[in-house]
């Protein structure tokens, strides 16, 4: 019996499904063309989003992030990033509309008609209506409802959107999940949205006040409106205060901390700033310490576009907890001004407008907290707490700090020829000229404050102290010295700053042959968990990230050993001593004295070795401010770990890069805000986190399994271990009074995960290189008199990892090791590291007895000498 198909949009009948499908597409296109311009534009935006096939997770970023981070370290100053040419704004990439726009309709149609049974022509229209996609019924009911939406309609709907949002799935991938579910669920009405775009729009309609976002027009320039996309600052704080885990450790009051009888500085509430701020408010009230962080970052690998986010956190949250992502909130995105031509871009008027707009944006974002001079109430654990919000620190790089403080970025100080984009400075001074930086004594420095800067501003003498001709918003904020609050950032100041200089100066002193030798040594450094190996040496130090600079710190002492004079190695030793001290979580006054001494000793040797290689003869501000001011900053705001950008930089991935790649590249900030809001909605429904439970031992990479006395097929690199295998196993059995090894089974593994999650390895090939872990073992008190040890610790190299199984006994988890001993009893330590040699002593030890995995580095150009790397941090 022939079947006719009636079009859903016109009265025409088609004789086949294929003709029907093609005709419906055509009618649908005509219908779309007849809609309003506004609706059409929205559809195009939706279509571009729907054909985005990208699905991103943390692993996908490994290669992209490596290139992105390098580019970001070399971004131009904020004042340059804050404007671009007007012509750039018209670029939005190529958008091609394909038949995929209607793909979902075909899939639903096919599904609807798969159970079609023959009916008369007169019933055809009714039949098609009955076979409408199941998911449409639920969604139509939702869309027609005018009830305020606060929750998902059902658990299945919520789980689907959680899956899509958490894993950054595209619309196409999500739609495939819906299709699969509807096809196999056998439900009368699908609980899912008709497509993912509908689900996203549903989430956008959910009324959750704390997740509200908006935009505000800050400026009209060249007939263009400039909006700041933002989240109300009070809402951001409420979200932080609603986190139960954060509240468990929340700090309310100043503590005059004592550690071993000495005044100590750890969290922010142990510093002088908190003490003085608390003294300025009623005793029954509490300080709400605001930490601001902002940084311009590129959105794509080519660096053609950028965004300028600002984040907020609270100094009331302990540092260890504040370093987690959920202890920070996105406040908004600063707008970027466009110059109409090169002449306007370089004009003083446009530069002034950029600075005025930045501070006008700050005023709009922050003023709601300071409108009431009597503080603000927040509900915490069902109690109303009276807070006085105070800005404590502003974290950022050098250009960012200059934009907040409205001081000149480059003109006042001479910069080094290389690394200009990485140069940062956080303290700026009155009365210290660039030629006097290296010779200035601390008591000769006059620090900036609001009073002397306002006086220069009002007297039009700001140029003499490198002050921009713009009124600073922060001059009107109580208990805040913006010139001290823009604290020194260790990552930009040391990792990407002074240490970068030290390596460049080192290369400048070494000849070409010595540089090649240095690169060979860097490539030959043994592996260690978490340590990057530069297999080809330093190809381009300008491209190194902060993390890679820190990896170099851990090994450069051994790389330069013996290349030139002893002082050459010593400057790297003194750097590491200073840097490791800077990472202390608690500073006693005696620690601060020790820290200052370490800084001075490194700086003195640094000047002696490298002054001739410095174009400015060491007269650059990073060097100066590190020597004179970091210790005072610790006394003011607590340990350095509390105000470094190391943990803030990762926010760009969640709040800029991932949502940018999921957008259609038009109206970026608003789309990103929507994506972030959806992720926040999903996080609110997740009430429990799955924590890893420590497993005793997890073996991987089984190499051999054999019965004792059999002859396994050994590889050449394992011969050394197996040559001692039976002898050492006999000794181990004798020690346990095991007489018979009959039916003993032995398994050999390439690696095993220890209780502390570290991985012990003994394999010929791991990523095409051998890896035999070195270990530290704590000796028994009775054995300490028989061996020379490093404060009770001895060292060994793992040769084999094995599991020995005897009948009626629990398995033995063993490692066959070869022991190290000190090279010389007279000089057991070099560079404060044990200097060892391998000895012909082998033993089986129980894996549970391993204290830790250590990094042991061969001493280059010597035979059988090894350093225990004590610079791992």
N, C-alpha and C positions, 0 to 999 in steps of 0.2 A: 504494500500500500504506500503510495507516495505521500510525502510529508512536506508541507510548506512551513517556512519560518517567517514570522512577522517581525519587522524591524521595530525596535523599542522607541525609535525617534520619529518614524513616519509610518504611513499606512502600507508600505510596499511589502510584498511577500517574496521570499527567496526559496528556491527549490532544493538547495543543498547547504550543508553547514559551512563549507568553505566560502561559498558566495555570500552567505549570511554574515560570516565573520568579517570579510573584507568590506561589505556594505556598511556594517555597524561602525567600523573604524572611520569610514568616510563621513557618515552622519554625525558621528561624535566630533570630528574635526570642525564641521560646519557649525555645530552647536557652540563649540568653544570660541569660534571666531565672532559669534554674535553676542558674546557676553561683554560686560563693561570693561573699559580699559584698566580700571583698578583691579578687577577680578582677574583679567588676563595676565597682568604683571605678577600677581600673586601666584597664578598657576605656573608661569615660567619659572619663578623662584622655586616652587615646589618640585617642578620637573627636574631642574638642575640638581636639586638635592636628592631626588629619587634615583637619578642615574649615577650618583656617586657610589662607586663599588668598593670604596676603601673600607677595610676593617682593620682597625689598629689595636694593638695591645702593646704591653711594655717591651716585648722582644722586638717588635717592628721598628722601634726607635733607635736601636743600637747603632746602626750606621748613620742614620739621619742626624741623630743628636751629636755624634762625634764631629760632623762638619759644622752643625749649627753652633755648638758651644765655642768653636774656634772663631767663627765670624762674630759672635756676640762680644767676645772679649775685646774685639777691635772696633766696636761701634763708635761712631763719632760722638762728641759730647751731646748732652741732652739739648742744649740750646740749638744745636745743629739738627738733631733728630726731630725737634719739635716743629719743623716746617719742611715742606717739600714744594716742588714746582706744581703749579695748578694742573699742568698738563698730565702729570702722573696720575691724578685722581680718576681720569677717564678710563684707565686700563682696568679691566675686570676679567681678562682671560677670554678664551673662545668658548662659546656656549653652542652646542649643537643639539637640536631636538631630534630624537629618533623615535622609531615606532615603539621603543621600550616604554614610552609614556602611557601607551594603552595596553601594555603587556598584562597588567594585573586583571584587566577586564576579560581578556581571552582566557586566562587561567580559571577565573571564576565561572565564565560561561561554559568552558569545557567540563568543569566539575559538576555544574548544575545539570548539564545535559547527559552525563554519563549513565544515569539510571532512567533515561527517557524510554517510555513505552509508547507504542503506537496508539494514537487517539485520532478522533475525527477532526477534520479541518475546522469545524465550528468551535471546538474546544481548545484550539491551539493558543489563542491569546491568553485564556485562563491558565493553561498549562505553564506558559512561560512565566507568568506572574507567580505561580506557586513555586517555581524553581529558582527564585531569586537567591543569591548567595546567603548562607545562613548567618554570617557575621553581620550583615547589614541590619538585621532586625534589632539586635541589641544596640548597635551604634546609633541607629536612627532614634531609638527611644532616649538615648543619652543626650543626643544633640537637640532634640525637641524639648527636653526638660530645662526649665529655667531655675531649678534648685541650685543653690551654691554648691560647687564641687570642692570637696576637701580630701576625698579618698578615691581610690580606684574602684570601679564597679564590682570587681571580684578578684580573687587571688590569682586566677589564671592570667587575667589581664595584667595585674601587677607584676607577676613573675616574668611575663613576656617583655614588658617594658624595662624591667630590671636587667634582664639578659641583654637586650639591645643597647641600653644605655651604658651598662658596666663595661661591655666589651667593644663599645664604639662601632656597632654594626651599622652598615648602610641600610637605606630603605629597601633596597633590592634583596639583601640577605634576610632582613626581617620579614619581608613579604613571603619569602620562600618558607620560612618557619610557619607562618600563618597558614599557608596553603597546605603544608604537610600535616599540620594539626587538624585542620578542618576535614581533610580527606580521610584521616584515620580515626578521628575521635568518635564518629557515629553519634553525634549529639544533635538533637532537634534544633537547638539554637546555639551558635558558637559563642563562647564567652569572650572571644578576642575581638579587637578592633578590625575593621574591614581591611585596613592596611596600616603600615607603621607611621606614615605621615599623619593619619587620623589619630593614632595613639599619641604622637608627639604634641599635636594640637590640643588633645584632651589634657595632657600634663600642663601645657601652658595656661589652661583655663583654671587649673586647681588653685583655689584661693588659700594660700598659706602666707600670712602676713610677714613672717620673718624672712621669706624668700622673695619679697617684692624687689623689683628692679625698675629703673626708669631712666629717662634722659632729660637733660636740662640745657637750654641754650645759654652758653656762656658769652658768646661773641658773634657779631656780624661783621665780616671783613670781606672786602671786594665782592659785595652782594651775595656772600655765602654765609649761611648759618652754621655755626660750630657748636656741636652738642657734646656734653660730657655724659657718658653712660656710666651709671653708678648704682650702688646699693646703699640705702640709708645706713649711716654709721651706727646708729643705735640698734638697728636690726642685726648688723654684723656682730656687735658685742653680745646681744641676746643669744645668738647662736652659740657663741663661745661659752657663755655662762649656762647654757642648757645642756652642755656635754657633761654627763655624770662623771666620766673618768677624769676630766679636767678639774672638776670641782673637788674631787677627792684630795687634790694636792694644792688647791688654790691658796695663795698667800694674801693675807689681809693686812698685816702690820709689819712695821720695821723691827728687825731683830739685831741687837748688838751682839753678833755672833762671836763666840770664843772657841778657838781650836787649840787644844793643849796649852791653855792659859793665855794665848795671844789673840788679839783682835784679828778676825779673818774676814775675807771677802769672797762670797760665792754667788748666791742669787742676788738679783737686783735689790731686794729689800735689805741687804746687808751693807749697801753702799751709802755714801754721804748724801747723794741726791735724794734718796727716799727719806732719809732722816730729816732733811730740811723741808722737803715737800710736806711731810706728815705734820711737822711743827706748825705749818701755815694753815691747817684746817682744824675744825673742832675735834676734840679727843674721841668723840663717839662715832666719828665718820672714818672712812677708809680711803686710801689712795687707789684709784683705778689707773694703773700705769699703761699708757698707750705707746706702742712701738710701731713706727711706720717704716715700710720698705717699698721702694719703687725703683724701677729699672727698665729702660727701653730695651726691647728685644725684637729680633727679626722673627717673622712669621713663616718664612720659607727658606729653603736652602740657598737660593740665589741672593737673598738679602735685599730684594727689591721693595719689600713692604715691611713695616714694623708697627708694633703697638707699644704703649707705654702704661703698663698696669701699675696700680698702687695697692698694697696689701696692709692689713692691720693685724697685730697680735697684742697680747697683754703681758706686761712684765710681772704680773701677779702669778703667771703660770711658770713653774720651775723650768729651767733651761732644758733638761732632758725631755720634758713633756712638750715644751714649746717647739722643739725641733721636729715634731711630727706634723704632717701636712694639715690635719684637722684642727690644729691649734692656731691656724692662720686663716684669715678670711680676705677674699678679694673685695676691695672697696670700690674700685672702678677703673676706668681707663682715661688717662689724660688725653685731651684732644691734640691733634697735630695740625698746625697752621700751614697753609700753602701760600707761597709767594707767587705773584703773577709773572715775575721775570727775575733775572739775575740781579738787576739793579736794586729792586726792592729787597731781595733776599739778603744782600750785603749792607743794607742801609742801617744806621743806628736806630732809626725809628722802628723798623721791623723787629730788630733785636730786642728793643725795649718792650714792644707789644708782646713778644713771645714770653718774656719774663713776667709781665703784668698778667697775662692770661694764665700762666702756671699758678701764680699766687692767688688769682681770683678763683681758680678751680679749687685750690686747697681751702680757701675760705668757705666756699659753698659746701665742700665735703665735711669739714670739721666743725663749722660753727654750731650745728645743732647740739653738740655736746657742751658748748660753752655759753649757751644763751642764758642759762640760769646760774647766777653767781652763787646760789646756795646748794649747788651740787645736783645729783641725780640719783633716783632710787632704782635699784634692780632687785628682782626677786630671785633668791638663791636658796634652794632646799626649803621652799615654803616660808622663807624669812625675807623681810624687806631689809636690804642693806643700803645704807646711805654712803654713796661714793662721791668723791671729787675727782673728775677725770683730769689727768695731767699727762702731757706729752713728755716722755722720758728720753727716748733715743730715736734717731732717724738713721736707718741703715741704708747704705748705698755706696756706689763707687764715687770717684773724685768728681766727675762732671755733675753727677746727681747732687752731691753735697754742695757744690758751688751754686747750683740752681736754687736749692733751698735757702742757702745763706746769702744769695745774690752777690757773690764775689766773682772777680774775674777768674776765668778758667786757666788761661795760659800766660797772660801778659806779664803778670807780676813776677813770675819765677822763670828762670831758664830751665828748659827740660832737656833730658838726654836725647841724643839723636835718634836712637832706636827706641821702640816700645812706647812711642808718644801716646798712642790711644789707650795704653794700659796704665798710664801714670795716674795715680790717685793721691789726693791730699785731703785730710779731714780737719786739721787744725790750721787756721790761717791767722797771721800775726800782724800786728801793727808795730812798726819800728824795726822790723827785721828785713833788711834788703837782701837781694839774692846773693850779692858778693860776700855777705857776712854770715850766711847760713851755717857753714862748716865750723866757723870760729865763735859763734854766739854762745854765751853762757846762759844758763836757764834763768838766772835772776835779771838778765837784760831784756827778757821777752815781755812785751805788753800784750796780753791776750785780748781778742775782740770780745765785746759784750754789747748788749742792746744800747746802753747809755752812750758809749763813745761812738758807736756806729750811727745812732740817730743824730748825734751832734754833727758828725761829718755830713750826713745826708741833708740836714736842715741848713747847713752852712755852704752847701754846694762844693764841698771839698772831698767828696767821696772818691774821686779819681786817685788822690794821694794814698789811699788805703785800699785800692782795688775794689771799690764798692760800686755796684751797678746803680744807676739813677732811678731806682724803683723802690717804693715803700714796701718793706718786708712784712708780710702777714703775721709772722711769728713775734714781731716786736710787741704785739698787743696780747700775747698769751702769757698768763702769770706763771711764775716758777719755771721759766724756760729760757735758757741761753742757747739760741739756735746754733751758735758757733761752737759750743761744746757738745750739744746734743747730736750733731752730725758726726757720730763717733768713728774712730778708725776701724776699718774693716780688714781683718787679717788676710782674707783670701785675696783681695785686690792689692793690699798694701805689701804683703810678704810674698805669697805664692806667685802672683803674677807681676809683682813689682820688684822688690829688692833681690829675691832669689833669681828672678829672670836676669837682672843686671849681673849678678855674681857669675852665672854661667856664661853670659856674653863676654864679660871681662876675662873669664878664664880662657875662652876660645881665642880672645884677642892676644893673650900672652903666649899661648901654645903655638908652635909652628905647625905647618900643614901635616908633617909626619906624626907629630904628637896628637893632633886632633884625630887623625885616622886611627891611631892607637887607642885613644879615648873611646871612639865609637865602637871599635872592636871589643873593648872591655865591657861597654854597656850592653852590647849584644850577647855577651857570654855570661851575664849574670844568671845564676841558677833560679829556677822557678820557686815561687812561694805563693800560697793562697792570697788572692786579692791584690797581688803586686803585678803591675803591667811590665812585661818584658819588651824592651825596644830592640828587637832582633836585628834591625838594620842601623842601630845607633841613633843619634840625633840628626835626622834629615833636615828638619826645619824647626828650630826652637820657637819661632814666631807663631807656629800653629799648635803649640802645646796648650792643653787645658790646665786649669788649676789642679785638678786631680793628678794629671801627669807630672806636673811640677812636684807635687808631694811625693809621688813614686820615685822621682829622681833624687829627692832629698835622702831617701832611705838607703841609697846605694852609692852616691857620688863620692863618699869618703873612701870607699874601696876602689873606685874607678881611678881617682887621681893619685892614689897611693904610689909613690915612687916616680911619678911623671916629672916633677920638678923638685923644688925644695920641700922640706918638712912643713914649712909654713903654709905651703899650698894645700896640703891635706888638712892642716890644723884649722884653717879658716872654715872648712866644711864641717869639721868636728864641732867647732864653737857655734856655728850656725845651728846645727842640730840640737845642741844643748839648750840654746836660747829658744828654739822653736818648740821643743818638747815642753819646756817650762811654760810657754805661752798657752799651752793646752790644758794646764791644770784646772780642775774644777773648783778648787778651794785655794785661796792665797792667804797665808798668814803674813804678818808684817815681815817676818824673817824670810819668807819665800819671796816677797817683793824686793827685799834687799838683794837676795841671791839672783833674782831675775834681772834687776838693774845692773848688777855686776856682770852677768852673762852678756847682756846687751852691749855694755861698754867694751868688754874684751873682744867680742866679735867685731864691733865697729872699728876699734883701733887697728886690728889686723886687716880688716877690709880696706881701710884707707891706705895703709902701708903698701899693700899688694896691688891695689887697683886704681889708685888716684891718677896715675899717669894715663890710664886708659879711659878715664871719664872726661868727656868733652867739657863738662861744667866743673871739673875738679871736685866732685862730690857735693856740689852746691845744689842739691835737689831736695824738695820738701819731704819726700817719704823718709829719706834717711834722717833728716833733721827731726821730724815729728816722732818717729819711732824711738829715737834716743831720749828725747826730752819729755814726752807726754803720755806714753802708754801706761806707765805705772800709776800716774795720777788718774787716768781714766778708769783703771781697775778700782781704785779707792772710791771713785765717784759712782760707778755703775755696776760693780761686781766683776766677776771673771769674764775674760774675753769671749769665751764660748757662748755667752749670752747675747752677743751682738755682732756675730759674723754672718756673712751672706752665704756661707757654704750650704746651709739647709734651705735658704730662701730661693736660691737659683732654680731649684727643682720645681718650684711652683709654676714656672713658665710653661712646663710641659702640660700641666693639667688645666691651666687657665688661659693659655694662648695657643700653643702649637697644635695640640690634639683637636680642640674645637674649631680652630681655623681650618684644618685639613678636612673637617666634616662639613664645612660651610660651602656656599656657592660663590664665595669671594666678593659678595656685594652686601653692603650694610654689615660689615664684619662684626663690629662691636655688639650690635643688637643680637645678631645670630649667636655669637659666643655667649652672651648673657643668658640666652634661652637654654643653650646646651648646659651651661654650668648650673642653672636653676633645676633642670631636669635631673642632673646628677645629685644635687642636694636633696631633691624629693626622694630619690631612690635610697640615699644614705639614711634618711629619716626612718625608713621602714625596716632597715637592717638593725635589729636589736642585739644581735650576738655576733662576736667574731670568733672564728675558728683559730685557736692557738695551736702551734705545733707542740706535740709532746715528744720529749726526747726519747729516742729509741736507743737501747743499749749499744748494739752494733749492727750496721747494715753493710753487708758485703756486696761488692760489685765487681764486674769484669773478672769472672772466674777464668784462670789460665789453665790449670791442670786439676784433675782428680784421678787418683790412682791408689792402688794397694801398696803397702810398704813392701820393699824389695823388688817391685817391678821396675822396669827401665823406661821411664817416660822420654818422650822426644823433647829434649831440652833445647832452648834457644841459647845462642852464644852469650848474650848479656846476662843470663841467669846462672851460668856455670859457677861463678864465684859463690853465689848463695848455696847452690846445691852441693858444692864441694865440701862445705862444712855442715850440710844439713843433717846427715845421720849422726855425726859425732856430737853435735849440739843437742839433737833430740835425745840421744842416749843419756847425756848429762842431765837433761831436764827430767827424764823419766827416773833416773837414779835419785835425783833430789826429792822426788815425790814417792819414792819406794815402789815404783811400778816395775814389776818383774817381767811380765810378758807383754809383748806388743802384737800378739796374734790377732788377726782380723782388724788390725788398726787401719783406719782409712784417713787419708790426708787430702785436703783441698787447698789449692794455691790460688790466691786472689790477687788482682792488680791493685785494688784499693778497698778501703773500709772506712765508713763514717763513724767517728768516735762519738762519745756521749756529749761532748761539747760542740758537736756539729762540724768540727774540722774533719778534713778528709786525709787519711794516711794513704800514701801511694808508694807502690814498688812495681814499676812497669817500664818495659823497654821503650814503649811508644805512648806518649800522650800528646796528641796534636803534633806528631812526627818528631817529638823530642823525648828522651828518657826523663823519668821523674822518680827519684828515690828519696823519699822524705827524710829529713833530719829531725831528730826528736830530743827532747829534754826529759830526763828522768830524775826524780827526787830520790836520793840515796837514803837508806836506813841509817839511823844514828850509829849503829855498830860498824857500818861500812865506811863512815866518813874518815876514820883514822887510817884506812888502808889506801885511799885514793885522794889525789888532789882534785878539788871540785870548785865550782863557781857558786859559792854560798850554799853548798849542799846539793847542787845540781850537776849532773854529768850529761854528756852528749853522745849520741850514737847515730849511725846512718842505717836506715831500714833496707834490708836486702830482699826479704821475702815476707809475705803476709799469708798466714796459713791457719786453717782450722783442723785440729787433730781430734778424731773421733775414736774412742775406745769403747768396747762393749761394756754395758752396764755402768758407764760413767758419763758425766756431763762433758760436752765438748770443750776442748781447750782452744782459746783464741790467742794465737801467738804471733810474734814478729821476730824474725831472725835478724839480728843487728850486728854491725861492726862498730867498735867503740872508738871514740876520739880521746886523746889525752892532750895535756898542755904541751906546747912546743918547747917552752923553756920555763924552768922553775924560777929563774931570776926575773924574767920579764913575761909573766903569764898574760898580761893585758897590753894591747896596743890600741890606741884611740879609744880607750875604755871598753874595748871588746876583747873577749877571750881569744887568744891565738892558739890554735889547736893543730894536731897532726893525727892521721889515722894510724891505729895500731892493730896488730894481728891478734886481736881478741874478739871472739864471736860468742854470742849467747842467744838462746831463745828467751824472750821476756813476754809476760802477759800483756796484751794490748791495753787492758784496763789500768796498768801501771804507768802508762805514758802520761806525763804531766802536760806537755804541749808540743806542738810542731814548731820548730825554729827554722830560721833562715841562716844557712851557713854558706859563706862566699869564699871561693878560693882566692888566695893572695896571688895576684897576677905576677908573672915573671919569676916565680919561685916554685920549688918542688915540695909537695906535701905540707903546705901551710894553709890554714883555713881560719877565717874570721867568723865568730858568732855575731850576727848582725843585731846590735842592741839599739838600732835606730828605727825599729818598726813601731809605728804609732797608729 
